[in-house]
Amino acid sequence: MRITDTSDLWWKSAVIYCLDVETFLDANGDGRGDFVGLAHRIDHLATLGVTCLWLMPFYPTAERDDGYDITDFYGVDPRLGSHGELVEVLRLAADRGMRVIVDLVVNHTSDQHPWFRSARSSRESPYRDWYIWRDEPPPGSAENVFPDKEDGVWQLDEKTGQYYQHSFYRQQPDLNVTNPAVRDEVAKIMGFWLQLGISGFRVDAVPFFLDTAGVENASELLADPHEYLRDLRAFMNRRSGQSILLGEVNLPYDDQLAFFGGPLGGELTMQFDFNAMQRMYLSFARQDARPLIEALRARPALPDGAQWAIFVRNHDELTLDKLSEEERQEVFAAFGPDPSMQLYGRGLRRRLPPMVDGDPRRIRLAYSLLFALPGTPTLFYGEEIGMGENLAIEGRSSVRTPMQWTPGVNGGFSTAPAKRLPAPVTEGGYGPEFVNVEAQRNDPDSLLSFLRALIERYQTTFEIGHGVPELLDAGADAVLAHAMRWDEGCVVLVHNFGAAPVDVALTLEGSSLLDLLTGTRLPLPESGPAHIPLEGYGFRWLRLLP
């Protein structure tokens, strides 16, 4: 077998873990998580098998959008710690073989950012053109990202008598990427954090970042916004050759390909596969693998040095916007029938375990898929122990509750009174008295132990991260079977979306199959298909032995 140096492609077989410092662990008892608390829990992440830590915004903020309304792109929110404490987290992570990426939120600022405060003070402000202004809103404007809160994307500024564009909340004015000063500033922001030891960025809302539709004479100012994204990628790679841009691009596949840089690449390193995620939930709802198989078949061929990121849950609503209305209603009926569980008419504000009524078979099936599908698995904090949501919290914040470490007060997150926490701790059957790290750490049957073992197997199965995928005919609508091949190695991954047991027949060339999760061997017949039994919601990871 050929030995290939893939060190520059570390992200292809990474395990990414997303967390919000504010809700992870409070070390000083003030009610908010902090970098010192995160430092105390680095070993939890290392033991789990995390190799890339993704930090949600930790910058100074006006607190109107959970940290995404930033007032200083170079700062650290003093309530969370200091630059020195952040650097200590980076050092501890590096000591454990863990890289760190951070959110790059440069499609807008807070309206309290000094740039915008200057821009709205006068039409002659040097920062005026850092934002997008119009005397009158243009006809046919796009819908706001938060249609339940905003009725459009233009807001009148009384002092200067012009409207400014805000694709998100009105407190988040959009930056004008056609302005070369803005483009240069974004590069400086990236350079600053790279110099501190960051390994890349999760780029927020990339299509909004590059959207110039609201700018008058935009094509004259910036003919091709994608050329700018290519410039940013090149700049980043000059500063740090192994760094990545992980983009949030929730678009159809063909449109996503453009953000990779087309067939030649050179723009985003990775993108979240929103299309496969949504079809996966439709498959869960129907107990039929075919919707997910359709998505995998529809994936475009990626340029060299590009990769999909796979996720079961992220920090926003579980969007279903790429499904048809009928398909979306199927998923709603299966996993969020109460309107209070739905958001914006397009998504669910729930975590997976309550959605499947805590069924451990379905939970483990979902996470087996997360690590078996072609792409890089991404976990959201608390998934490793099966945390639930708190629907008493408004909007998408229902899934951003404090991490549950112990069965004690505030789930071991903080010693402060509950009213001082950034969000209420989840209550009921998914509260910390039932779901916490301490109880699961030494329980061999816990979800935490299962995920540790699954991640260890994933990390020693090189074909999954780097291999070429091949969909196999399983002969059963409920079953997804695919192979991952790399050099002479091949693994076969089989998942049953149905509640009924099934016998899968696969024609494979080799001597036997080694079950990577149990260590058992299944001899292959000299002729005809191999019969692989699967329990209801069962799955198997099988190495094909030549």
N, C-alpha and C positions, 0 to 999 in steps of 0.2 A: 504494500500500500504506500502511496506517495505521501510524504510528510510535507505539509504546506505551512508556511509562516502566515498566520492569520491575526497576529497581534494588533495590526492596524484596524482590523475588523472586529474588535472586542465586543462591539454592540450587537453583532449578529447572534451571539450566544449569551447575551447578558440577561440578568434578572433585574428588572427595573422596579423600584418601590417608591411610590409617590406619597408624600406626607406634608402636612401643614405644621410647621414648628409650633404655632399657636395652640394646637389641639393635641400635641403628642405627649409631652410631659412637662409639668411645672416644677422646676427645681427650687425656686425661691419662695413659693407659697403665696404669690400675689394673684393667683387665679388664671394666669396665662402660661401656656407652654413657652419654653425658651431654649436657646441653644445649649445652655448648660444641661438642661434636661435631656435634650437630644443626644448630647455627648454621653450621658449616662446609659443610653439605650442603644448605642451603636453595636454593642455585642449581641443584642437581641436580633438585629438585622443581619449581622454577620453569621450568626448561628442558623438563621433561617435560610441563608444562602444568597442574600441580596448582593449583587455586584455593582449596581448603579443606583444611587439615591437621587431621586428627583424632589427638589424642594419647591413647594408652592411659594408664592410671593411672600417675602419677609422684609420688604422695603417699607420705609415710612409711607403712611397711607392716611387718607381722610376718612377711612372706615365707612364708605358708602357701598362697597361691593366686595367685601371679604378680602381686602388686600389688593384687588386688581385695579383700584383707583390710586395710582402711585403718585406721591408728591416729591420723591427724590430717587432717581434710578441708580444712584451710586451709594445709597445709604442702607443702613440696617435699622429697622424699627427698634428704638431704644427699649421698648417694653419686652422685646424678644432677646435682646443682648447687644453685642457690639461686634465690630469687624474682627476684633481679636478672638472672640468666642466662636464666631463663624469659622475662622481659620483653624481653630483648635478642632472643630468638627471635621474639617477637610483633612487635617493631619491624621486624626484617629481613623477616619474612613480609609485613607490611603494605606495606613498600617495594616488594615484588614483586607486589602485588595479590592476596595470599593471605590468607585468613581462617584463624582457628584455633578449633577446638572441642575440648572436653576431655570425658573420661568423667565422668559424674555417677553415682556408685555409692552410692546412699543406701537401698537395700533392706536392707542389713546393715552392720555394722562388724566389725572384728577383735575377738576376745575380749580383746586387749591394749589396746584403746582405753580411755582414762580413763573414758569414760561407763560402759562395761560393767564395768570393774574396780570402779567404785563400786557399780554396780547389783548385782553378785554378792556384795558385801561384807556386805550386810544387807538384809532385807526393808523396812527403813525408809529406805533410801538415796533421796535426791531423784531419782536416775536410774533407780530400779527400774522405773517405768512407761514408761521409754524403750524397754523391750524387752518381749517377750511371755512371760509366765510362766503356768504351770498346776501345780496340785497333782498332777494325773494327766494324761497325754496324752489328748486327746479321741479317741473312736472314729472309725475311718475316716479317719485322717490321710493327707495327700497323700504321694506318693513323693518321695524326695529327688532333687535334680537330679543328684547323683553316686551312682547306685545301686551302683556297684562299690566305693565307699568308705564309704558311710553306709547304715544299714538303716532309717532313718526321719528325721523332722524334729524330734524332741524329744530333748533331752539333760538328764539329771539333773545338777543342780548340788549337790554333796554338802554344801556349807557351809550353804545356806539350805533345802535339802530340797525344792526345786521344780524343775520342768522348764522349760527355755527352748526357744523355737522357733528352728530353723536350717534354712532351705530349702536351703542349700548345705552346706558343711563345718561340722562342729560348732564349729570355731574362728571361725565367722562368724554370730554371733547376729543374728536379724532385728530391725530397728527396728520400733517400734510406731507406725504412722502415724495411729492414732486419737488419739494424745496431741498436743494442740495445741502443746506445747513442741517436740516433734519436727518438726512441720510448720513451725513458725516457724524452726527451726534450718536446715532444708533451704533455705528462702528466703534466709537469711543467707549460707549457703554459695554459693548461686548468685550473690547480689549481690556477694560478695567477688570472685569470678573474673570476673564481668562488668566490674567496676570496673577490673580489670587489663588489659582489652582483649580478652577472649575473645568470640567471636561466637556462642556457644551451647554446647549440650551434647549428647553422645550419652548417652542415659539408659539405664543398664544394667537389664535384667530388669524392665521396667515392670510387667507383671502381678504379679510378686512384691512390688514396691514398694507397689502399691495393694491387695494381698490382705489382708483383715482376718479371714479365716475362723478363725484360731487365737485371736482376741481374744474374751474373754467380753463379752457385751453390746455387741458392736462397732457394731451399727446405732444404738444410743443415743448412742454416742460420736462416730460419723462416719457419718451416714446415707448419703452418696454420695461414695465416694472419688474418683470422676471430677470432682466439683465441686472437690475440692482440686487435681487436676491442671489444671483450668481456671484456678484461682487462680494456680498457679505460672506458667502460660503468660502470664497477664495481667501478673503481677509482672515477669517477664522482659522482656516487650515494653515495659513502662513504663520500665525501666532502659535497654534497648537495643532500639530498634524493629525492627532488621533481624536480630536474633538468632533462633536456631532451637532446637527440641527435636527431636532425631533419636532415635526410640525403638526399642529392641529388644523386639519383640512377636511372638513366634513362636506365632501362633494362627491358626485358620481366618479367612478373609477377613471374614465377618460380625462376628466378635469383634474383629478389628483395627479395623473401622470405628468401634467404640465408643471406641477410644483416640485416634482423630482428633477425637472429640467429636460423632460422628454426622453427620447431613447438614449441620448448622450449623457444625461445626468448633469451633475454640477450644481444643483440647488439644494433642496432638503435631503438630508441623509436618510431619514426615516419619516414615515407618516403613520398615524393611527388608522387602522382599518375599520372605519365606522360602518362601512357597508357590510362586511362579514359579521361584525358584532350584531348588527340589527337583524340580519338573516339568521344568525345563531339563535337569538331569542324567539324568532318565529318558528324555528325548528324545535326549540324547547316546548313552545306552546302547542304545536301540532304533533309532537312526538314523531317527527318525520325529519330525517337528515337532509332531504332534498333542497330546501331553501338555502341552507348553508353551502351545500355542494354547488348550487347554481352560482353563489357569490364567489366561491373559490375558482370556479371555471371562468368567471367573468374578469378575474384579476388580470390587468395588463402585464406584459413582460416588463420587468424593471431593468433600468440601466445598471451596469456594474457599480458596486459600491452603494447600493440602495437596499432598503428593507422595510417591511411592514412591521408595525407594533401592534400586538394583540392585547385586548383587554376584555375582562368580564364586566368591570365596573370602573367608572372614573369619578372625578370630584364634582361633576355637573349632573344635571338630570340625565337619565339614561335615554338618550334621544332615539326616537323611532321615525325620524322625519323622512328617511329614504324608503320606508315601506308605503304601500298604497294605503288609502284610508281603511279599506276592509281588512288588510293585514294588520294594520296598527290596532284596530279594534279587537282583533283576535288576541294580540299580545296583552292589551289592556284587560280583556276579560279573564285571561289566564293568570296574570300576575299583578294587576292593579285595578280591580273592578270599581273600587270606590273613587269617585272624582277627586277626593282629597289626596289620593296617591298619584295623581297625574299632574302634569305641569305643561303650560303653554299649548295644550292640545296635541303635543308631539312627543312627550316623554314621560318617564316614570321617575319619581323621586324616592326610590326604594333601593335597599341593598338586596343582594341575591338570597340569603338564607330565608328571610321572611317571605320572599316572593314564591318560594317553593315549599312553604310551610315547614321549613327546617328539615326536609327530607335529606339525610346524609348521602344517599345514593345520587341524587340529582346535583347536590352541591359538589361532590367529588367528581362527578362526570364533567361539570363545567370547568373545574380547575385542571382536570386532566387535559381537556381540550385547550385550555389556555397555554399549557406547556407543550402540547403536541402539534398544534397547528403551525404551518410555515410562517415564521415571524418571531419577533422578540416579545416575550411575555412581560406585561406590566401590571403590577399589583397596586391597589389603593390601600392605604393603611387600615388595619383592622380586618381586612379580608382573611388574613392568615388564621384568625380565631373565629370567624363567622359572625362579626358584629352586625347588628341590625340598624335600622334607621329610627329617627324620632320624628314622627309626622306632626307633632305639636309645634315643631320649628317651621317657620315659613319658608316656602320655596325650596331651592336646591340645597340649602343649608341643612336639610333634614338628614343628609348622609355625611355631614361634617362634624359629628359629635366627638367629644373627647375620647381618646384612646383608653381602652379598658384593660388596666394592668393587673388589678387585684379585685377581690369581691368587696373590698372595703369602701369607705366614704369616697365619693366621686370616682369610683373605680380605680383608686390609686393614682389618678391623674394629678390631683392637687390637694393640698391640705387647706386651701382657702374655703370660705363659705360658698355654697353652691351658687348664690346670686352673683358672685364675682367671676364665674367661669365664662369663657367666650361663647359657650353654648351649653344647654342642659345636657346632662348625661342621659343616654338612652335608658328607658324604664321598661318594666314588664319582663317577658320571657327572654328578651335579648339584652337585659340589663347586666351590669357587671357581676351581680351575685350569681349569674348563670353562665356568662360568657366573659372570660378574662384570660390573660396570658398565664398567670400564676397557676391556675387550675389545669391548664392544658400542657404546660411545659413538660411535665414528667408523665403524662398520660399517653401511653402508646396508641390508644384508640382515638385520640383527639384530632380535630382538624389541623391543628398546628403541627402535630407529629406527622400527619399524612402529607402536608405540604412540604415539610422539611425533607421527607423521604423522596417525594416527587421531584423536588428541585435538585436534590443530589443526583437522581437518576437522569434528569434533563441535562445537568452539567457534565455528565460522563457519556452522553449520547450525542456525539459531535454532529451526527447527520442532521439532527432536528434544526439546529441553528444555521448550519452552513450548506445543507444539502439541497438537492433539486427535488421538488415535490412531484408526486404522481398519484392522481386519483385512481382508485381501484374499484372495480365492479363488485359490490358486496352481495348483490342479489337480494337485498332487503331494503325497503324504503326507509326503515328506521335507522339504518346503519351508515355511518361514514367510515370508509376505509381508505387510508392513503399511505403511500410509501415515501420515505425520505432517503435519497441516495447521495453518497459522497464518496468519491473514489470507488473503492471496491466494497464499501460498507453499505448496508441497507437495513432500515428499520421499518416495520409495518405497524401502523397505529390504527386501532379499530375502536369505534365508539357507538354504543347503542342508545339512541334517543328515546326508545320506547320502554314502557313498563314491562312488557312481556319478554321472556328469554328468547333468544334467537340463535340459530346455528348458521354461522357465516361460512360460505364456501369461497375460498380464494385459490387461484392457480398461481403457485409460486415455484420458482426454480431454486432448489437448494437441498440440503440434507435434513435440516430440522429448524425449528423456531425456538429461540430462547426467550422466555417471558421475562422481561427486564424488571418487572415489578414484583414477581414472586420467585424467580430463579428456576422455575420448572421448564422442562423441555417438551416440545411437541414434535414428534417425528413427522416428516413430510412423506406422503405416499410416492411411490416410484412413478405413478401416473395418475392423472385426475386431480381434482381440487383437494386442498386441505380443508378440513372442517374445524372451525374455531368456535367453540361455544361461548356465548356472552349472556350474562344474567341481565335482568331488566335494569336499564340505566348503567350497564356494565361497560368496561373498557379494558383494553389490553395493549401493552407496548411490547412488541415482538422483534427481536433481532433475527434476521434471516442469516443462517449459517451456511456457508458454501459447501 
